[in-house]
Amino acid sequence: MKKLFLLAGEISGDTHGSGLMRSLREREPQMEFLGYGGVQMRGIGGEPMVDWVEDAGVVGLWEVLKMYGWFKQKMAEALAMVAEQQPDAVVLIDYPGFNLRFAKALREQGYAKPLIYYISPQVWAWKKGRIKTMAKLLDLMICIFPFEKVLYEKSGLPTVFAGHPMVDRVKTLRREGTGGRDKGLVGFFPGSRANEVKRLLPVMLETATRMESEIPGVKFVISAANARLATLMGEMMEAAGRPEAKAWIETGTVYDLMQRVEVGAVASGTATLEAACFGLPYVLVYKVNGFTFVVGKAVVKIKFLGMINILAGCEVVKELVQGDFNAQKVATELGRLMKDAAAREGLLKDLAQTVALLGEGGAYDKAADAVLEKC
């Protein structure tokens, strides 16, 4: 009976980790799981799977530095768990800031069994030189973007392109026979973390005010990832003098909203790829702490922030980031997509062509097969 240690540190990683675990259990029903993840992974693995995502999923260099002591303690606890349980393999899921250090510490500790990485860290964006180090530490990379396979194999690291899990998820969540999109409805998707919402939502609310004066009958809906964020959003709307009658909040309906709204402003991250898969005409928006942005600009070596644009090699989706993220620019771009049918149709065609690069489906099953073959 095989025993696997898995580690994910964000909500998206918890989703991917649980999908992988379900596929593994289908193949080996007696397989044991332990490690660190979120609610979904703990639901499958039980008590040996620690739910830490709520605290671990911080964004930004400054925010991480403030929690240095806490992360150091969690690193020691995770290393001790592996040393005591001696799993047949360790599967690291995205979350590179912690997981790459953890992989190095495991090898230094003497762990000699397979180290597998699922959901490639985007080192190709900020530190390509680290790929050689990863090739020495890891036994297998399972990636979800096609260009990553070539990149990692050049370093000698065995790599499998399993396809993107989103392809499967979109198929199950697609609305059929609903009559299309709600004309005049604008969707705001300010992210799944409180610090993102605090930075992005005020500009989105100001955008709504500007658009109301230019587009008769326009309506606005704000997507909240959970009840806690919905409460925060409500408080921010009240403070801004924005009654919910003019912009309402929906909780836990993000995939439905992405198929209902006419256009959207979407925070950079997984949601932008999801929006593309659902065929939503949107603009990518983001803003981080000023210090984090300056440091990021110094180390990131890619032209675009959005994965759709990275995959396409050009700006398919308009990116309004940091200084460019202001109410006037967001309102102008959303208004253009609402009024210019040719621009909207052109964007939808480009999105569909780019999404097709993500594979045909069965991503978690392919990843599970790769894991079992290695361990």
Order of alpha helices (4+ residues) and beta strands (2+ residues): beta-alpha-beta-alpha-beta-alpha-alpha-alpha-beta-alpha-beta-alpha-alpha-beta-alpha-beta-alpha-beta-alpha-beta-alpha-beta-alpha-beta-alpha-beta-alpha-alpha-beta-alpha-alpha-alpha
